[in-house]
Amino acid sequence: MTDETGGPVRPSRSRLQPLAPDRVRIIGGFWAELQDRNRRAILPHIDHWLDRAGWLGNFSADPADRRGREFSDSEIYKFLEALAWQLGSQPDPVLAERYDAIVARVAAAQQPDGYLNTWFGRPGQPPRWSDLAWGHELYCLGHLIQAAVARARTGHPEDLLVRVACRAADLVCEVFGADGLATVDGHPVIEPALVELYRVTGETRYLEQARLFLERRGHHVLPEIEWGREYYQDDMPIRDATVFRGHAVRAVYLASGALDLADETGDGELLDAVTRQWRRTVARRVYLTGGIGSRHMDEAFGEDFVLPPDRAYSETCASVGSVMVAWRLLLAHGDPAAADLIERTLYNVVATSPAADGKSFFYANTLHRRTAGPVPDPDRPHPRPVAPVRAPWFEVSCCPTNVARTVASLAGYLATTDGDGIQLHQYASGTVAGRLTVTTRYPAEGEIRVRIDRDSDEPWSLSLRVPAWAGDGATLTVGGHTWEVEPGYVTERRRWKQGDEVLLCLPVVPRFTYPDPRVDAVRGCVAVERGPVVYALESVDLPGGLTVDDVRVDPDEPPRLVDGRVVVHLRQVAASDRTWPYTDGPARAPGADLGEIPLVAYHDWANRGPATMRVWLPT
Amino acid sequence: MTDETGGPVRPSRSRLQPLAPDRVRIIGGFWAELQDRNRRAILPHIDHWLDRAGWLGNFSADPADRRGREFSDSEIYKFLEALAWQLGSQPDPVLAERYDAIVARVAAAQQPDGYLNTWFGRPGQPPRWSDLAWGHELYCLGHLIQAAVARARTGHPEDLLVRVACRAADLVCEVFGADGLATVDGHPVIEPALVELYRVTGETRYLEQARLFLERRGHHVLPEIEWGREYYQDDMPIRDATVFRGHAVRAVYLASGALDLADETGDGELLDAVTRQWRRTVARRVYLTGGIGSRHMDEAFGEDFVLPPDRAYSETCASVGSVMVAWRLLLAHGDPAAADLIERTLYNVVATSPAADGKSFFYANTLHRRTAGPVPDPDRPHPRPVAPVRAPWFEVSCCPTNVARTVASLAGYLATTDGDGIQLHQYASGTVAGRLTVTTRYPAEGEIRVRIDRDSDEPWSLSLRVPAWAGDGATLTVGGHTWEVEPGYVTERRRWKQGDEVLLCLPVVPRFTYPDPRVDAVRGCVAVERGPVVYALESVDLPGGLTVDDVRVDPDEPPRLVDGRVVVHLRQVAASDRTWPYTDGPARAPGADLGEIPLVAYHDWANRGPATMRVWLPT
């Protein structure tokens, strides 16, 4: 083992370097609350359901009794990854014991040659590697490896899980190596996992195997399917693509692997290709929330500017993968747009998925709900992930564990270092690298106070991100001087002394946001944002049984903050009893004045009973 | 056999009665051209592919060699239905021979007890009735019966196919009768088929069996599925529903059966329930084209006002079923809205599906295509019915045969009779019931000339439909007098003499149409219609490589007719290179003036090579 530090990812050549998980602590505010909810509620909830659904039991059960879908092993691994990050940030004997018990169970199921999967290869089951397009065998092993990497990076490089993962990876290299099966898995994730395992172990064969998988895909090595090979990015080599496409989770996991490979091999051409694809995707295929994927049918990206709020799929897992990609690009380029997208995605998708009590989750994150549907049974897995409701568990339950592992590793995304200093990308009260203490109530308030905790004889640079939305009125105060700062990174290079203070003030006043005219689905609408937080109108805040589709907003009356709530002036639209919804004249003018109506932070919606909701408000 | 007349449907108690197919002839204009294309190109094309795909061969092939999906038998039956209508309107020895050959092949595959299906029940196949939710066994038999009904109604009540259908229906009554399997098929169509077979044969057990199927559905007799039981209308009894929902084709086929049952049993409550559901559906869930079904994932109705043009599924088959429902309601109530919807649906969906050469078909009928995709291989079945392209054949190829049977029976939808006279619902040059000759170039021109062909001593009523869009400026001329007429039916009761003439003039000037403000997806847009025909902008008519998403229309400049083409004044929208598609100010004003640009009738689009297209134009 060559290295046991580094956060969720540890590139070798990137412009910025992540800090080890134990070097950043989040101690208060929005993210601390979510991490606390993760530890107290989400992780035990997942543990309960993995056991109850039989997915954990699969590792010791008779093959004939196997339960769940073909990829259910991966949920155990993502849960282990979440536990590893959690234990790395905060000792917890109960969780530690649970982690060890599950790892022992997983290890016991591993075949002598390293093979590990509960769906394939045992008596009465399909043979190993017999359904690479849909079987998710390498996908499951990818998540196994990522869990092991998390464990290694949090002080346990010799953990049993790491040894299990290496044995499995060795088998993968043997079976799928240069002389082996020349194909790929239908669902990427083994690619970034193998590069990361190489980073942890120094075993170059893992890197080489990741390269093989990445170079093979795109040459029609998987079967043609109804949705087209773009579904699993096998339509063209990743170097030739111009935008993320196909199944959204697959696309971003694959892009993460490509960026990891580009970093380790110094492949600037590959880095540039993925960067271009990402930029075009961000400019044309991302919801205001940061969510990606606008198609229910194939859980896929739509075409450019196809971003319907009501059929937003915006799968929670796709956002987790989007953060993975943006984080790698932020490290590679120091591009503030990547940090902006991470912030937007964390506040408005990752934080939206779990309910306030941490016991149910959105799988899809719609931006418009027209009918107030039933609340799912809290004691039953939900068969329909696409339903715009939080459910305790799903038949396909990839999202809860993905939320858990992301939230448990959040500290890793706050700050980086380079040869010259420290960069703060996200703002939460806490400590960074033993050198800084951040105090803030952001995003509820705009002041971010950074105190220097250590004297330095040499000058070093402190950089703070000014988000793109803060284009007007952001200020920095250092040593009694205050000046306006522009979006991007503002850098102060000084011989900092203990007790020095830097104050960044961001204008977190509510604002209207307008869509690009090419986004057909929200033409004639505005959204309300405040800082990085997207707001929504929820029908429980409307008078007299109105739904969110009965109202209009006047864009000349901007939203305001009243008693800590964001409010907006609404008018009712007179109901119509037309027998045919198309007429020869424009629609009638709005009706009754409803006055100022409070909005809710989008990540808080659907916590007050059945309701209709919309993010984009017609003008 | 009690009756061999009546068109596609022959109710017993309806207010209006259909005319037998041989009593109406279409001899010129739009529908004559389409019928001619059907006979010359579409029917031979289907015949070729049914054979080539092996679906016809399944009736004599070894069970182990069976090809196609579980419902492929139904395509043979829909083709036979199309042939039956075609032969009923125009003798054709070649088609007649082909019809007989296929019927002989089908008959030979029938089991001694009447069972007939090539997917189930033979050695190595799943047992009969073992997968009612998805196996489509009764669905296939429903289409078999409908083909037989068409044959009986076109002068062949003793045809071999009628005997085959009766034997199959007898088995269905035995197996699924009051003491039999108390369930239903996942895909309705057996319901209207059995009522229709009762109408043809007088066998009341068929009517009773249809009643059993209709009353059983809705009580959760089929398994819960990811999309919910509403997918196959098993979520609630049809009497309790308020709107069409779930899989669109299933919904309208079922509604047709319910209306047939209501008619034969005099069940006014059931008629009222379906009528209410239809009215609400038409007011809230129908595309401007008449198309239904806005979800790709489950081919289903969206919620009220969820009508995205770019993801319009608007399956061709769903429109065929929508015409079936509207025709039954028109007969039951004489409601002009039903005739309006039939006209709209025929011109803008049914006529849109087949290409100009009759050799490829839209399965889904999108209202907005953003990227000019590849033209499908004319020599290969297309795996993706949802692709916005016409393809020669599909893995699921329900639409070509549905178009063929509808077009072949079009004459049946033009006119009806009641105790007092004749009602003209659709306008095409031709003859009606030996009493009228219609001469018109409608919808290209608005004059419809009806000449009386026979003297009458008694007065009788001639009714002509004035479409809802003709609210301003429609006139009727009789005996030298001209007056304005309102939408609905205008009726003249006279002692008509041979040579009398009635002239209806409809204002077929191009017009803008505005959406209900609750249709979120087309807010801020207008469409262009002319008469019953919806128009579209196709990129091949734009200068300089622009796509349809680069332009805006000024709603103050109405569309005009110039040299026979509908043109509209467009402006270019300045391109934007934003890195993020959401901004703090409204979009920029339009750019260069493009002048007047011709539009294309929506049913004619995609006949001039790859192109982008949109029906709804941003203002």
Contacts between the chains, C-beta under 8 A, distances in Angstrom:
chain1	res1	chain2	res2	distance
A	224	B	383	6.6
A	225	B	383	7.4
A	226	B	383	5.2
A	226	B	384	5.5
A	226	B	395	7.6
A	227	B	384	7.0
A	228	B	384	6.6
A	279	B	579	6.6
A	282	B	579	6.6
A	282	B	580	6.4
A	283	B	578	5.9
A	283	B	579	5.2
A	283	B	580	6.4
A	283	B	581	6.2
A	284	B	581	6.4
A	286	B	580	7.9
A	286	B	581	7.4
A	288	B	582	5.4
A	295	B	296	7.2
A	295	B	311	7.8
A	296	B	295	7.2
A	296	B	296	7.2
A	296	B	297	4.3
A	297	B	296	4.4
A	297	B	297	4.2
A	297	B	386	7.4
A	302	B	310	7.9
A	302	B	311	7.9
A	303	B	310	7.9
A	303	B	370	5.0
A	303	B	371	5.9
A	304	B	370	7.1
A	305	B	370	7.6
A	305	B	549	7.5
A	305	B	581	7.0
A	306	B	310	5.9
A	306	B	311	7.7
A	306	B	370	7.1
A	307	B	581	7.8
A	308	B	308	5.6
A	308	B	311	7.0
A	308	B	521	6.7
A	309	B	520	7.6
A	310	B	302	7.9
A	310	B	303	7.9
A	310	B	306	5.9
A	310	B	520	6.6
A	311	B	295	7.7
A	311	B	302	7.9
A	311	B	306	7.7
A	311	B	308	7.1
A	311	B	311	6.9
A	337	B	579	6.3
A	337	B	580	7.5
A	368	B	520	7.3
A	370	B	303	4.9
A	370	B	304	7.2
A	370	B	305	7.7
A	370	B	306	7.1
A	371	B	303	5.9
A	383	B	224	6.7
A	383	B	225	7.5
A	383	B	226	5.2
A	384	B	226	5.4
A	384	B	227	7.1
A	384	B	228	6.7
A	386	B	297	7.4
A	395	B	226	7.7
A	468	B	580	6.9
A	469	B	584	7.7
A	471	B	584	7.5
A	511	B	584	6.1
A	512	B	584	7.2
A	513	B	582	5.0
A	513	B	583	7.1
A	513	B	584	6.4
A	514	B	582	6.9
A	514	B	583	5.5
A	514	B	584	7.1
A	514	B	585	6.1
A	514	B	586	5.0
A	514	B	587	6.5
A	515	B	581	6.4
A	515	B	582	5.9
A	515	B	587	7.9
A	516	B	576	6.7
A	516	B	578	6.3
A	516	B	581	3.8
A	516	B	582	7.1
A	516	B	583	7.5
A	516	B	587	7.0
A	517	B	573	6.2
A	517	B	587	4.0
A	517	B	588	8.0
A	517	B	618	6.9
A	518	B	549	5.8
A	518	B	576	8.0
A	518	B	581	7.5
A	519	B	581	6.0
A	520	B	309	7.6
A	520	B	310	6.6
A	520	B	368	7.3
A	520	B	521	7.0
A	520	B	522	7.9
A	520	B	549	7.9
A	520	B	618	7.6
A	521	B	308	6.7
A	521	B	310	8.0
A	521	B	520	7.0
A	521	B	521	5.6
A	522	B	520	7.9
A	523	B	523	5.4
A	523	B	524	4.2
A	523	B	525	7.0
A	523	B	618	6.2
A	524	B	523	4.2
A	524	B	524	3.8
A	525	B	523	7.1
A	527	B	582	7.4
A	549	B	305	7.5
A	549	B	518	5.9
A	549	B	520	7.9
A	555	B	586	7.3
A	573	B	517	6.2
A	573	B	518	8.0
A	576	B	516	6.7
A	576	B	518	8.0
A	578	B	283	5.9
A	578	B	516	6.3
A	579	B	279	6.6
A	579	B	282	6.6
A	579	B	283	5.2
A	579	B	337	6.4
A	580	B	282	6.5
A	580	B	283	6.4
A	580	B	286	7.9
A	580	B	337	7.5
A	580	B	468	6.8
A	581	B	283	6.2
A	581	B	284	6.3
A	581	B	286	7.5
A	581	B	305	7.0
A	581	B	307	7.8
A	581	B	515	6.5
A	581	B	516	3.8
A	581	B	518	7.5
A	581	B	519	6.0
A	582	B	288	5.4
A	582	B	513	5.0
A	582	B	514	6.9
A	582	B	515	5.8
A	582	B	516	7.1
A	582	B	527	7.3
A	583	B	513	7.1
A	583	B	514	5.5
A	583	B	516	7.5
A	584	B	469	7.7
A	584	B	471	7.5
A	584	B	511	6.1
A	584	B	512	7.2
A	584	B	513	6.4
A	584	B	514	7.1
A	585	B	514	6.1
A	586	B	514	5.1
A	586	B	555	7.4
A	587	B	514	6.5
A	587	B	515	7.9
A	587	B	516	7.0
A	587	B	517	4.0
A	588	B	517	8.0
A	618	B	517	7.0
A	618	B	520	7.5
A	618	B	523	6.2
